[in-house]
Amino acid sequence: MRIESIESGTIDGAAINPALVDFDEDTGWTPLVGRAVDVTFVAGFDPIPEDLVTLTLELAAGALGSPLGISREQAGGVSVTFTRTSGALLIGPGGPDEARLAPYRLGVLP
């Protein structure tokens, strides 16, 4: 995700000037401190990169074929095999889709 601009912000309910908000372009973090920091920003890509469109279509098509994310189930010995559209998608390290999304993630958090 690429942050384009900071639109508005508050710290502990008090409005701040968005032009004065600095943020790290790699991580998206800002040095703002307070008990309640709220920042509204514009982020994303225009146009949407073709590989993100392709991945989205692949995931949607897979979900249509197996809405619960289960591709195989066995009763004796209890075994279940999940598809790439299961809850494990993009969450665990090393998934096939994780590498495809790597260029679009914010950097390592401090």
C-alpha positions in Angstrom: 0.0 0.0 0.0 1.4 3.4 -0.9 0.3 6.4 1.2 -0.4 9.4 -1.1 -1.4 12.1 1.4 -2.6 12.8 4.9 -6.0 14.4 4.8 -6.7 15.1 8.5 -5.8 14.2 12.0 -6.4 14.5 15.7 -4.4 13.9 18.8 -6.5 13.2 22.0 -9.4 14.9 20.2 -7.6 18.1 19.2 -7.3 18.7 15.4 -3.8 18.9 13.9 -2.6 20.5 10.6 -2.3 17.6 8.2 0.5 19.4 6.3 2.6 19.1 9.4 2.2 15.3 9.8 5.3 13.5 8.8 5.2 9.7 8.0 7.7 7.1 6.9 6.9 6.1 3.4 8.2 2.6 3.9 6.3 1.7 7.1 3.4 4.3 7.1 4.3 5.1 10.8 4.3 8.6 12.0 6.0 10.1 15.1 2.7 11.4 16.4 2.2 10.5 20.1 -0.9 10.6 22.4 -3.5 8.4 23.9 -5.8 8.7 20.9 -4.2 9.5 17.5 -6.6 9.4 14.5 -5.2 10.1 11.0 -7.2 10.0 7.8 -5.1 9.3 4.7 -5.4 8.5 1.0 -3.6 5.3 -0.1 -3.6 2.8 -2.9 -2.8 2.6 -6.6 -4.3 4.3 -9.6 -4.4 2.4 -11.8 -4.5 -0.8 -9.9 -1.5 -3.0 -10.8 -2.4 -5.8 -13.2 -0.9 -8.5 -10.9 -3.2 -7.4 -8.1 -6.2 -7.6 -10.4 -5.1 -11.1 -11.5 -4.6 -12.3 -7.9 -8.0 -10.9 -6.9 -9.7 -12.7 -9.8 -7.9 -16.0 -9.0 -9.0 -15.8 -5.3 -12.6 -15.0 -6.2 -12.7 -17.9 -8.7 -11.2 -20.3 -6.1 -13.8 -19.2 -3.5 -16.6 -19.9 -5.9 -15.3 -23.4 -6.4 -14.9 -24.1 -2.7 -16.8 -21.5 -0.6 -15.7 -23.0 2.7 -12.1 -23.3 1.6 -12.0 -27.1 2.0 -10.8 -29.1 -1.0 -10.7 -32.6 0.7 -12.3 -34.1 3.8 -12.0 -37.6 5.2 -13.9 -39.1 8.1 -11.8 -42.2 9.1 -8.6 -40.8 10.6 -10.0 -37.3 10.4 -8.2 -35.3 7.7 -9.2 -32.0 6.1 -7.2 -30.2 3.3 -7.8 -26.5 2.7 -7.5 -24.6 -0.5 -5.6 -21.4 -0.9 -8.9 -19.5 -0.2 -9.1 -20.8 3.3 -8.5 -18.8 6.4 -4.8 -19.4 6.2 -4.5 -17.4 3.0 -2.0 -14.6 3.2 -1.6 -15.0 7.0 1.1 -17.6 7.5 4.6 -17.2 6.2 5.5 -18.8 2.9 2.1 -19.0 1.3 2.1 -18.8 -2.5 0.1 -15.6 -2.5 2.2 -13.9 0.2 5.2 -13.5 -2.1 3.0 -12.0 -4.9 1.8 -9.3 -2.4 5.2 -8.5 -1.0 5.8 -5.5 -3.2 2.6 -3.8 -2.0 3.1 -4.2 1.7 4.2 -1.5 4.0 7.7 -2.1 5.3 8.8 -3.7 8.6 7.2 -2.0 11.6 9.5 -0.5 14.2 
